[in-house]
């Protein structure tokens, strides 16, 4: 078995055929590792733009790529044909940092090649998801690539950032650091129909408090200081993806602003809660002028 750590750069552009915007891939970078996680080879290719006419300013600033670079690149189909040959026929785990690259890759294959699967994708691993378990951070606290590097003792300044090969090399080195700790292999997934269904599913924030998927037990609040049940002062109102209400603890004389979010995922409902103390408004004393 071998590992291919892949990173993509893309440019958000309007696509007439899709009647909307698409992230068009403009660069592939990858590192091939053997079963002992030793680096075997690297792959790098700039892809000619076929959808967008110009790079966005933010993409230029981050990648230092120019419109001339992209215009002189390789066509998408040829680039990924070469990439597939470079991967070879050995059992391969494709690894990325987060699943955004895989989603974008699938969109590009559908738009440019008219196919609904990625031909070389048989087994996949989201290393960012593995790292969340290694770092013991919550699902809603995703760790960026540079921050993760620093956490495992890698100097991120030794790599070229926001370029596909540089980011794939950094991701590969993070893989080497944490692989033997038991967080990576359990996240290997087979790229079957269920994988693509999960990948294509659009998570939705629940906006109706009476939705059966809303766990009513989550709508209570206990005081952050004493642990006693708080009294709800206001009805739940939906604002900026969260249901929001105020709660009061009579024991501590504290008022809390509480926000809860329920997001429907492919096979579960994700819950997130945010809490802050409502500071009392200062009393302004008026002074009477003495004659």
C-alpha positions as CSV (number, residue, x, y, z in Angstrom):
1,X,0.0,0.0,0.0
2,X,1.1,3.5,-0.7
3,X,0.0,7.0,0.3
4,X,-0.6,10.0,-2.0
5,X,-0.9,13.3,-0.1
6,X,-2.6,15.7,-2.5
7,X,-3.3,19.5,-2.4
8,X,-5.2,21.6,-4.9
9,X,-5.3,25.3,-5.6
10,X,-8.5,26.7,-7.2
11,X,-10.0,29.9,-8.6
12,X,-13.7,30.8,-7.9
13,X,-15.3,31.8,-11.2
14,X,-18.6,32.0,-12.9
15,X,-19.6,29.0,-15.0
16,X,-22.2,29.6,-17.7
17,X,-23.0,25.9,-18.1
18,X,-23.7,25.6,-14.4
19,X,-25.5,28.9,-14.2
20,X,-23.5,29.7,-11.1
21,X,-20.0,29.8,-9.5
22,X,-17.5,27.0,-9.4
23,X,-14.1,26.5,-7.9
24,X,-11.9,25.8,-10.9
25,X,-8.7,23.8,-10.2
26,X,-5.6,25.7,-11.3
27,X,-2.9,23.6,-9.7
28,X,-2.2,20.0,-8.5
29,X,0.5,19.1,-6.0
30,X,1.1,15.7,-4.5
31,X,3.6,13.7,-2.5
32,X,3.9,9.9,-2.9
33,X,4.9,7.9,0.2
34,X,5.6,4.2,0.5
35,X,4.0,1.9,3.1
36,X,6.7,3.1,5.6
37,X,5.7,6.7,5.0
38,X,9.0,7.4,3.2
39,X,8.8,10.0,0.4
40,X,9.1,8.3,-3.0
41,X,8.2,11.0,-5.5
42,X,6.4,14.3,-6.0
43,X,4.0,15.7,-8.6
44,X,3.3,19.3,-9.6
45,X,1.3,20.7,-12.4
46,X,-0.4,24.0,-13.3
47,X,-3.8,23.6,-15.0
48,X,-5.0,25.8,-17.8
49,X,-8.1,27.7,-17.1
50,X,-11.1,26.5,-19.2
51,X,-13.9,28.1,-17.3
52,X,-12.7,31.4,-15.8
53,X,-11.0,34.1,-17.9
54,X,-9.0,35.7,-15.1
55,X,-7.7,34.8,-11.6
56,X,-9.2,36.6,-8.7
57,X,-7.0,39.1,-6.9
58,X,-7.0,37.1,-3.7
59,X,-5.8,34.0,-5.6
60,X,-3.0,36.0,-7.2
61,X,-1.9,37.4,-3.9
62,X,-1.9,34.1,-2.1
63,X,-0.4,31.8,-4.8
64,X,1.7,34.4,-6.7
65,X,0.3,32.8,-9.9
66,X,-0.5,35.0,-12.8
67,X,-3.0,34.8,-15.7
68,X,-0.1,34.0,-18.0
69,X,0.9,31.1,-15.7
70,X,-2.6,29.6,-15.9
71,X,-3.0,30.2,-19.7
72,X,0.2,28.3,-20.2
73,X,-0.9,25.4,-18.1
74,X,-2.0,21.9,-19.0
75,X,-5.6,21.1,-19.9
76,X,-7.6,19.6,-17.0
77,X,-8.2,16.2,-18.6
78,X,-4.6,15.7,-19.6
79,X,-3.2,16.9,-16.3
80,X,-5.3,14.4,-14.3
81,X,-4.6,11.6,-16.8
82,X,-0.9,12.1,-16.1
83,X,-1.6,12.3,-12.4
84,X,-3.5,9.0,-12.5
85,X,-0.6,7.4,-14.3
86,X,1.8,8.8,-11.8
87,X,-0.2,7.3,-8.9
88,X,0.1,3.9,-10.6
89,X,-1.8,0.6,-10.0
90,X,-0.7,0.0,-6.4
91,X,-3.4,0.1,-3.6
92,X,-3.4,3.8,-2.7
93,X,-4.8,6.0,0.1
94,X,-5.4,9.5,-1.1
95,X,-4.9,12.0,1.7
96,X,-5.9,15.7,1.9
97,X,-6.1,18.3,4.6
98,X,-9.9,18.7,5.0
99,X,-12.3,17.4,2.4
100,X,-12.7,20.6,0.5
101,X,-10.2,19.5,-2.2
102,X,-12.1,16.3,-2.8
103,X,-15.4,18.2,-3.1
104,X,-13.8,20.7,-5.6
105,X,-12.2,17.8,-7.5
106,X,-15.6,16.0,-7.9
107,X,-17.2,19.3,-9.1
108,X,-14.5,19.7,-11.7
109,X,-14.7,16.2,-13.0
110,X,-18.5,16.6,-13.3
111,X,-18.3,19.9,-15.1
112,X,-15.3,19.3,-17.4
113,X,-15.4,15.5,-18.0
114,X,-19.1,14.7,-17.3
115,X,-18.4,12.0,-14.8
116,X,-19.7,11.7,-11.3
117,X,-16.8,9.9,-9.6
118,X,-13.0,10.5,-9.3
119,X,-11.4,7.7,-11.2
120,X,-8.3,7.3,-9.0
121,X,-10.1,7.7,-5.7
122,X,-10.5,4.2,-4.1
123,X,-9.5,4.8,-0.5
124,X,-9.5,8.3,1.1
125,X,-8.5,9.9,4.4
126,X,-9.1,13.4,5.7
127,X,-6.0,14.1,7.7
128,X,-7.5,17.2,9.3
129,X,-10.2,15.0,10.8
130,X,-7.5,12.7,12.2
131,X,-5.6,15.7,13.6
132,X,-8.7,16.9,15.5
133,X,-8.7,13.6,17.4
134,X,-4.9,13.8,18.0
135,X,-5.3,17.4,19.3
136,X,-8.5,16.6,21.2
137,X,-10.3,19.5,19.7
138,X,-14.0,19.7,19.0
139,X,-15.6,19.2,15.6
140,X,-16.3,22.9,15.3
141,X,-12.7,23.9,16.0
142,X,-10.9,22.8,12.9
143,X,-7.2,23.3,13.0
144,X,-5.5,25.0,10.1
145,X,-2.5,23.4,8.3
146,X,0.1,25.9,9.6
147,X,-1.2,25.7,13.2
148,X,-1.2,21.9,13.1
149,X,2.5,22.0,11.9
150,X,3.5,24.1,14.8
151,X,1.7,21.8,17.2
152,X,3.7,18.8,16.1
153,X,7.0,20.7,16.1
154,X,7.3,21.4,12.3
155,X,8.5,24.9,11.2
156,X,5.9,25.9,8.6
157,X,8.2,28.6,7.3
158,X,10.3,25.9,5.7
159,X,7.5,25.3,3.1
160,X,6.0,27.4,0.3
161,X,2.5,28.3,1.5
162,X,-0.7,28.4,-0.7
163,X,1.0,26.5,-3.5
164,X,-0.2,22.9,-4.1
165,X,3.2,21.1,-3.8
166,X,4.3,23.1,-0.8
167,X,1.1,22.5,1.1
168,X,1.1,18.8,0.1
169,X,4.7,18.4,1.4
170,X,3.7,20.0,4.7
171,X,0.6,17.8,5.0
172,X,2.8,14.7,4.3
173,X,5.2,15.7,7.1
174,X,2.3,16.1,9.5
175,X,1.1,12.6,8.5
176,X,4.6,11.2,9.3
177,X,4.4,12.8,12.7
178,X,1.1,11.4,13.8
179,X,0.6,8.2,11.8
180,X,1.9,5.7,14.3
181,X,-0.3,7.2,17.1
182,X,-3.4,5.4,15.9
183,X,-5.4,8.3,14.7
184,X,-5.0,7.9,11.0
185,X,-5.9,4.3,9.9
186,X,-9.3,4.3,11.6
187,X,-10.3,7.2,9.3
188,X,-9.6,5.4,6.0
189,X,-12.8,5.2,4.1
190,X,-13.8,3.2,1.0
191,X,-14.9,5.5,-1.8
192,X,-18.2,3.7,-2.6
193,X,-21.7,5.0,-3.3
194,X,-22.2,5.9,0.4
195,X,-18.9,7.9,0.4
196,X,-20.1,10.0,-2.6
197,X,-23.6,10.4,-1.0
198,X,-22.0,11.8,2.1
199,X,-19.7,14.0,0.1
200,X,-22.5,15.5,-1.9
201,X,-24.9,16.0,1.0
202,X,-25.4,19.6,1.8
203,X,-25.5,20.2,5.6
204,X,-28.5,22.3,6.6
205,X,-28.9,24.5,9.7
206,X,-32.3,23.8,11.3
207,X,-34.3,27.0,11.4
208,X,-37.6,25.8,13.1
209,X,-37.4,25.3,16.8
210,X,-40.3,22.8,16.6
211,X,-38.4,20.6,14.2
212,X,-38.5,17.0,15.5
213,X,-34.7,16.8,15.1
214,X,-34.3,19.6,17.7
215,X,-33.3,17.9,21.0
216,X,-35.5,19.8,23.5
217,X,-33.2,18.8,26.4
218,X,-30.5,21.0,24.7
219,X,-32.7,24.0,25.2
220,X,-32.1,24.2,28.9
221,X,-29.2,26.0,30.5
222,X,-27.4,25.6,33.8
223,X,-25.4,28.4,35.4
224,X,-21.7,28.4,34.4
225,X,-20.8,29.4,38.0
226,X,-23.0,27.3,40.4
227,X,-24.4,24.7,38.1
228,X,-28.0,25.4,39.1
229,X,-30.8,25.4,36.5
230,X,-31.4,28.9,35.0
231,X,-34.7,30.5,34.3
232,X,-35.4,31.3,30.7
233,X,-36.2,35.0,30.3
234,X,-37.1,35.2,26.6
235,X,-38.4,33.1,23.8
236,X,-36.0,31.5,21.3
237,X,-35.4,33.6,18.3
238,X,-33.5,32.5,15.2
239,X,-30.6,34.8,14.2
240,X,-27.4,34.1,12.2
241,X,-27.8,30.3,12.3
242,X,-28.4,30.1,16.0
243,X,-31.5,30.0,18.2
244,X,-31.0,32.7,20.9
245,X,-32.5,33.4,24.3
246,X,-31.6,34.9,27.6
247,X,-31.4,32.9,30.9
248,X,-31.1,34.1,34.5
249,X,-29.5,32.5,37.6
250,X,-31.1,33.9,40.7
251,X,-28.4,32.3,42.9
252,X,-25.5,34.1,41.2
253,X,-27.6,37.1,39.9
254,X,-26.2,36.4,36.4
255,X,-27.9,36.8,33.1
256,X,-26.7,34.7,30.2
257,X,-27.1,35.1,26.4
258,X,-27.4,31.5,25.1
259,X,-27.2,30.5,21.4
260,X,-27.8,26.9,20.2
261,X,-27.4,25.6,16.6
262,X,-28.7,22.3,15.2
263,X,-27.2,21.4,11.9
264,X,-28.5,18.4,10.0
265,X,-25.6,16.3,8.5
266,X,-25.8,13.2,6.4
267,X,-26.3,10.8,9.2
268,X,-26.6,12.9,12.4
269,X,-27.5,16.3,13.9
270,X,-24.6,18.4,14.9
271,X,-25.1,20.5,18.0
272,X,-23.2,23.7,19.0
273,X,-23.8,26.0,22.0
274,X,-22.4,29.5,22.7
275,X,-22.8,31.3,26.0
276,X,-21.9,34.8,27.2
277,X,-22.7,36.8,30.3
278,X,-24.9,39.8,29.8
279,X,-23.3,42.7,31.6
280,X,-25.7,44.9,33.4
281,X,-26.1,48.4,32.0
282,X,-24.4,51.0,34.1
283,X,-26.7,53.3,36.1
284,X,-26.2,56.9,35.1
285,X,-27.0,59.3,37.9
286,X,-28.3,62.7,36.9
287,X,-26.9,65.7,38.7
288,X,-29.2,68.7,39.5
289,X,-27.7,72.0,39.2
290,X,-27.7,74.0,42.4
291,X,-28.6,77.6,42.1
